[in-house]
Amino acid sequence: MLERNPEAKAYFELAYAIFDCELGPQHERTLTAERNIKKSDRTVLGIKPEYKALWYTAIPHPAPKGGKKKKKGKKGKKK
């Protein structure tokens, strides 16, 4: 779930090496560690699915043409 699959596989290999040295190749935990390594080899590591965008959002242009112009108004005429 954390998408740290290569790290998990490295820990499985480390556990297998330790169990093999300390407990022997036919011990239950050694065999379980070996099965976990084989399972991790079967899974696709490091590939994330890509999804097609359902809709696109309009992004305003970063530098719009022309700027705001001040209106020159007539000064109020009094009658």
Secondary structure, DSSP 4 states (H G I P E B T S, - for coil): --S-HHHHHHHHHHHHHHHHHHH-TTSHHHHHHHHHHHHHHHSPPS-------S-------SS-SS-PPPP-PPPPPP-
